[in-house]
Structures are given as structure tokens and as C-alpha cells.
């Protein structure tokens, strides 16, 4: 994030910043809440405030910022599941691995 915000590459960031200066930037980002997730939350809070007037949810409860945040695609994603191999498929796989080793 810092490299993007400064307009530098990550390699350039590593060359130009000392460890102390990098830690100072981390403190600034934490204190000023400059993380993109905070920006998204603020936007959702603004939407909730704007919709709070005559608009309510179907269950008559007021809107909250979490109602308006889209889920992060990489968080809480279920792990992909692989179907277990049948005995015949496992034998074919093992035969293929053995054949590839024999070609070496």
C-alpha cells in the first residue's frame, strides 16, 4: 500500500526507506486509518446514514454499515474441496507417476 501511495515500486521502496522510516509510516497508517478496508467502511457508513431517512429494512430495523458492505472475496472463502479418488482413478494416477519417473 505504501509503495502504491508513494508512487514507487516495492523494490524502490526497499531501497529508499530505512527500517525506522518504514515503521514510522506504519504508525501513520494505523493512526490515520488509511487502510482501504477503513475507507470502504466509511463509505458504507455514509450510505447507511443517507438511507436512514424514510428507508428501513424489510424487518423495520435501521440500516447499518455492515448491511451495505460487500463481502471480501478472499476472506472467509470456503476451501475448495476435491472429490476423493476412486480406487481405479488412484491406480491410474500412480501408474502415470511411475511411467513419468521411468522416462527420466
N, C-alpha and C positions, 0 to 999 in steps of 0.2 A: 504494500500500500504506500509506504513512504517513497519508494522509488517512483511509483506512478505519480504521486502528488508532487514530487520534486522535478519530474520530467527526466529522470535518469534511468539507466538500465540498472539491473540488480548488481552486475559486475562493477559498474561505475560507483554505485552506492558503497560497495565494499571497499573500493579504493579511496574514496573521498572522505568517508566518515570514520572517526575513531570510535572505539567501543563506548567511550564515555558519551560522545555526542549522540550515538545511536540510542543509548539508554535515556538521554535527555528527551529525545524525540518520542520514545515510548511513553514517558511520563506526560508529555504534552498531549499525545493522542488519548491517553487514558483520562486526563483531567478535563480536556475539552470535548470528550466523547466524539471523536472524529471517525469512529469505525463505521463502515457502510451499514451495518445492521442497526446502529443507532439512528442513522439518517432515515432508514426505512420505517423504523418505529415512530419517529417524529412525524413522518408523512401520514402514517396510519392514524396517529393520534389527531392530526389535523382533520382527516376525513371523518373520524368519529365525532369530533366537535361540530363539524359542518352538518353532519347528518342528524345530530341530536335534536334539532328543532322539532318539526312536526313528524319526522320519521322515527319509527321504532321497529324493532324486530317483530316477527310474527307472534312471538310469545310475550310481547309487550315489554320485554326488558330493554334497557337502553343499550346502544351500540358501545362496544369497547374497541380499543386499537387492535387487540388480538383477533377480533372478528374480521378485520379488514386486511390483515397481513396474509399474503400468500405463503404457503409453506415453502421452506427452503428445499430445493430438490435434492441436496446432498446430505441433509440432516434427517435422521430417523428413517432413512430408507430401508426397507426390508432387504436382508441379504438375499442375493439370488440363490435359488435352490436348484440343485441338479437332481434329476431323477436317478435313482440308484440303477447301476448297470445290471442287466440280467447276466446270468452265468455265461450264456453264449457270447454276449457282447464283450464281456470281460476276457473271455478266451481269445476272441478276435483281436482285441486291443493288445493283449500280451503277445500274441503271435506277430503282430505288426511291429511292436517294440523290439522283439527278438530278431526279426528279419532286418530291421534297420541297424541293429548292432552288428549283425553278421556281415553286412555290407561294408563296414568300416575296415 
